[in-house]
């Protein structure tokens, strides 16, 4: 009987033993120290717990990388003069993808019956990742050196188009090199990391020195005039024709890129030149700016953020027409039992908003011979609310329909947020008028955004 009682006592102890300390963050001695990164995850299933533990590792890496992301970077080319790299901060953005990291394992798992919760203990071997990243970075540097040698041979052998294409491919590898060196800093020792950084800077400098030499003989020219008139509504009627050449040889089928400070610009172009070394750039539409001259850059498609010598480019200049060429007609129908003139409040308010943005505002009473580019139709009704202490309240329900004045195409329907129009006054008429004034502010942002986004798409 005593023996039976002892067995029950042992079984009871095992069944209700204390939770392992690691689920509360104490960890394991064998995984402590600088060679390991650990995280505990929990979930309603074992799989969820494992996923959350691994996600915990990723979050720690993101924080570490973020804390270093604005530190002065040593990858900038020193070609020509070492002083040129001073005061230059290259922003390195590293996305943590644990699929690319090795050495992650789930060291322990536990089920807590009292809370019906699963736990998992994830471990990342920093030493293994440091070794893998070192090998990867060295391989990337070898690849850049090999492609640089290949490009030199092609260009010197009068195969410049192929050579510049190889240079473009090689330049993209620098994005990975700089990101990998930063990631290595989290795992490896400072001596190895500094050596990798020195090797990366050396290949950047060698690459940049060669670019500086050949760029002097690259020509990027707009053959049909680089200044053209345009307007946000119709863009630029004539496309820009840009010719790329090296030592008077047409650069055929080479990567190029086009960039602009225009907001919401619609610019059509290929990603390479054609077989004649030409690139056609068509500006379909763009948002309004306060500048008369607005620049678009067409350049060779190399990643050159780390280089002193930027890729040769041509400036395509759009001479901006006045915004008042774009017209907007306002229609308003506001039903109210207390005020018959609320539609005028809407028209006056929206006219002021649009005029401030330099739109040409038309109303239903405007010249019927002029067809507006856009039509804004406000339809709503006043809802009178219970009042107190002599005050009356009102709000407005309804919609604002924005359409093309030329094609009639519906662009957007904005539902009026009635709570945003709620207002009070000494009588129903005043309350309704105040609500109508608030309606203008409630739809202002959506209205302007819709007009801007649809410029040139009539």
N, C-alpha and C positions, 0 to 999 in steps of 0.2 A: 504493500500500500504506500509505504514511504517512497519506494522506488518510482511508482506510478506518479506520485505527486511531484517528484523531482523532474521527471520527464516533462510534465505539464508546465513546470516553472521555466525550463529551458526553452520549450516551444513558445511560451508566452513572451519571453525576453526577445527571441529572434523576430517574432511577429511585430512587436511594438518597439523595436530598437530605435534609437535616436536617428534623426536624419543625418546624412553625411555632411560634414562641415563645408564641403566644396560648393554645395548649392547656396550657401550664404556668403560666398566670396572668399573663403580662406584658401582655396586652391590646393595644389599638390607640390611637395618639395621638389620633385623631379622636373617640374615644369616652371619653376620659379627662376628668376634671373634674366639676363638680357638676351638670351638665345631663344626665348619663347614669348609668344603673345597669346593670351588666353581670354576666353569669354564664356559666360554661362547663359544658356538659353532655356526658356520654359515654354510649354504649350499644352494644348488639350490632347495632343497626340505625340508620340515619339518623333515622328517626322517633323512636326511643327517645332518641337524643342530643338532638334538638330539644325533646322533652317535658321531659327532665331539665334542660336549660338554662333553660327557662321556669320550671320548678319552683324552680330556684335563685334566680331573681328573687323569687318569692313568699316563699321562706324569709327572704331578706334583709329584705323588707318586714315580715314577721311579727315578726322580732327587733326592728326599729326601733319598730314600734308597741307591742310588749310593753314596751320600755324606757320608753315614755312613758305607759303606761296608768294609772299611779297618780299622775301629775302633777296638781296642783290645776287643776281645770277652771273656766273663766270663763263657763260657759253658764248657771249658776244664776240664776234670776230675781232682779232687784234691786227688785221691786215693793214699795212701802211704805217700805223702809229699805235703804240700801246696805250697812249693817252686817250685815244678815241673811245675806248670802252668805259671810261669813267662816267659815273652818274647815270648809267643806263640800267634800267630795271626791266628785265624780260619776264613777263608773267607766264609762269608755267602752270598749266592746269592738268592735273592727273586724275583720271577717273579710275577709281578702285574697282577692278573686276577680279574677284577672287577665283574665277575660272582660269585666269592666267597665272595664278600663284600655286606653287607646289607645297607639299608638306603640311597640309591641313588635315587633321584627323579628329574624330570624336573619341576622346580618351575615356570618358565615363558617361553612363546614363543611369537615371534613377526615376522611379515612379513613387510619388508621395500619395498614398492611398487616402490620407485624411483630407486632402484638397483635390484629389483626382487630377493631379498635375504631373506632367512629365518634365524631366530636366536633362540637359545635355551639357557636357563640358568640352568645348572646342579648343584645340591647340594648334598654333601655327609655328612652324619651325623657321625662325628668322634666318638662321645660319644657312639652311638649304636654299631659301629664297635669295639670299645675298649672293650665293654661288651661282645660282641659275641666272640671276640678273646680270652678274658680271659677264658670264659667257654670252648672254644675249646682246649686251652692249658692245662687247668686243666684236661679235659677229656683225652687228649693224655698222660699226666703224669700218670693218674690212669690206663690207658691201659698198659703202660710200666710196672708199678708195678705189675699189675695182671699177665702179661705174664712172668715176671721175677719169680714170685712165682710159676707159673705153671712149668716153665723150671726147677727150683730147685727140685721140687717134682718129675718130670720125671727122671732127671739125678740121683738123689739119689736112685730112685727106679729101677735102672738098665735099664731104657729106654732112654739111652743117645742120640740115634739118633733122637728121637722125641724131646727131650729137646733142643738139639742144633738147630733144625729147628725152634723151638719157639723163641729161643734167636736171631736167624737171623732175623725173622720177627719183633721182638720187637726193634732191633737195628735200623731198617729202620725208625722208628717213630721219632727218634732224628733229622732227617733231617727236618721234618715238625715242630717239637717243636722249634728248633733254628730259623727257618725262620719266624714262627708265632710270636715269642717273638720280633724279629726285626721289624715286621710289626706293632705289638702292640705299639711300641715306637712312631710311627707316630700319633697314635690316643689317647693313654691313658696317664695318668699322670705318673710322674717318680717314685712315691712311689709304685704304683701297678706294673709297669714294672720291677722295681728292685726286688719286691717280687716274680714275676713270674720267673725272671732270677735266683734268689736264689733257687727256687723250682726245676727249670730245672737242675741247676748244682748239686743239691743234688741227684737227681735220676740218673744223669750221673755217679756220683761218686759211688753210691751204685751198679749200674750195672757193672761198671768197676772193682770194688773190687771183685765182684763174678767172673768175667771173669779171673782176675789175679789168682784166686784160682784154677779154673778148667783147665785153659790153661796149668798149670804145668804138667797135666796128659794127655795132648793131644799129639798125635804123628802124624806127617805128613812126610812120608818117600817115596822116590823114590825107588821102589823095583828092578828095572832093570838098575840101574846106572844113576846118575844125570848129568854126563858129556857125551855128544855125539857130534861127528863131524857133521858139516853141511855146506852147501853152500847156498848162496842166491837163486841160480837157482833151486835147488832140495830140499831145506829145510833140514830136518833131516830125514834120511831114516827110523829110528826106533822110534816109539812113546815112550813117557815117561809114565810109569805106577806108579801112585801116590796112596799110601794107607793112609787113614785117620782113626784114632782110638782114643778111650778114655778109659783109664784103661784096655787096651788090648781088648776092645769091638769095633768091626768094626762100624764106623759111616756110616750107610746105608741111602742113599737117602737124604743126608743133602746138603744144598746150599753151593756152592764153587764158587770161582772166580779166574781167571787167568789174570795176567797183565804183561806187558813187555814194555821196553823202545824202542823196535824195531819199526822202522818206516815202515809202510805199510806191517806189518807182517800178514801172513795168518796162524792163529793158530786155529785148530779145537779142541773143547772140549765140554762136556756137562756142564750144570749149576748145576748139583748135582752129588754126587757119585752114584755108582750103588749099587745093593743089597749086594755086597761084600765089600762095603766101598772103592771101587777103582775109580780112575779118570784117563782116558786116554787122554793124551795131544799130539796132532800131529802137528808138525811144518811143514807147507807146503812150505813156502817161506818167505823171509824177505829182507829188503833193506840192502845194504852193510854198514858196520860200520868199524871204524878203530881199533876196539878192537878184540883181539883174543878170549876172553871169553865174552859171552853175556848172561845175565840172564833173565829168565822167572820165575815169582813167582806163585805158586799154593797155595791157602790158603782157610781157611773157609770163607764163604760168609757173613760176618758180616760187617755192616757199623761201622768203628771204628776210624773215623777221630777225635772224641772227647775223645778217650780213651788213657790212658797211656799204657795200655797193648794191643799191636797189636795182631791180630789173628795169630796163628801159621801158618807157611808156609814152603814149600820146595822150594829150588832154583834149577831150571832146567837150566843147563848151556850148551849153544851151542858153540862148539869150531869152530870158523869161519875159513873156507878155504880161500885161496887167490882168490881175485876177478878176476884175470887173467884167471881163468878157463872158464869164460864166454866170448865167442868170437862174434865179430860183423864184418860182411863183408860189405864193402862200394862199391857201384856201382855209377858211375857218368856219366851223358850224358848231356852236356851243348852245345846247338847249338849257334854258333856265326859266323857272316860273316867276323869278323876281327881277331879272335883268335881261333886256333884249339886245344889249350892245356888247356882250362879252366877246363876241367874235372879233371886234375891233381891238380889244385888249390883247388878244392872242396875236393878231396881225402886227400891231405896233411893237409888241415885245419881241417877236421873232424877227421882224424887220431890223430892229436894233442889233440883235445878236448877229444876224447875217451881214449887215452893213459893216459892223466892226471887223468882220473877217473879209471885207471888201468884195462880197458877192453883189451882183446886180439884182436887186430885189424887185419883183413884180407882184402885183396883187390882182385880184379878179377884175378890178376897175382899170388896170393898166391897158396899154395899147393891145388890142386883141390880135393885131397883125404880127406881133412878136411872139414867137413860140419859145417858152423857157426851156433851159436845159434840164431843169429838175422841177418837180411839183411836190410841194409839201401840203398834205391835206389833213387838217386837224379836225377830228370829229369826237365830240364828247357831250356829256350831260351833267348838270349840277345835281348833286344829292344833298338835300337839306338834312342836317343832323339835329338831334335834340339839343336845346340850349339850357342855360341856367343863369341866374342872376342878371337877367336882361341881355345876355349875349346870345348871338345866333352863330351856328357853325355850318360849314359847307365843305364839300370836297367834290372832285370831278373824276368821273369814270369815262374811259374812252380809249381811242387809239389814234396814232399818227401814222399815216401812210405816205411813204416816200417813193416816188416813181420817176422814171425817165420822161421828160417832157417831149422827147423826140419819138421814142418807140413805144411809150406807155408801159414799158417793162417795170414790174414791181421790184423795188430795190430792198425795202425793209418795212416791216410794220412794227412800230414801237407801242407797246401797251402802256398807257399812262398809269403810273403808280399812284393810286388815289390817295393813299396815306400821306404821300409827299406833298399833296396839294391842300390838305386839310387846313382851314383857316377860320378865324372867328371875327365877328364884327357886331356893331350895335344893332344892325338889322340884317335880314337875309340878303339884301342887295349888296351891301358892303362885304359881307362874308363871301359871297359868290365872286365878287370882283377880286378880292384878295386871293382866293383859291385859283382863279384864272392866271393871276400874275405868277403864282408859284408853279403853275403848270409849265410855263416857259422855262423856268430854271430846271424843272424836273426832266425835261426832254432835251435840253440844250446839248449836253455832251454826246448823247447818242445820235442826235441829228447831225452835228458837225462831223463826227467820226464817219457816219454813213456817206455823207457827201464827199469827204476826202478820199475814202476808200474806193469810191466808184467813179472818180474823175477819169475821163477818157474811156469809160466802158458803156457809154450810151449806145 
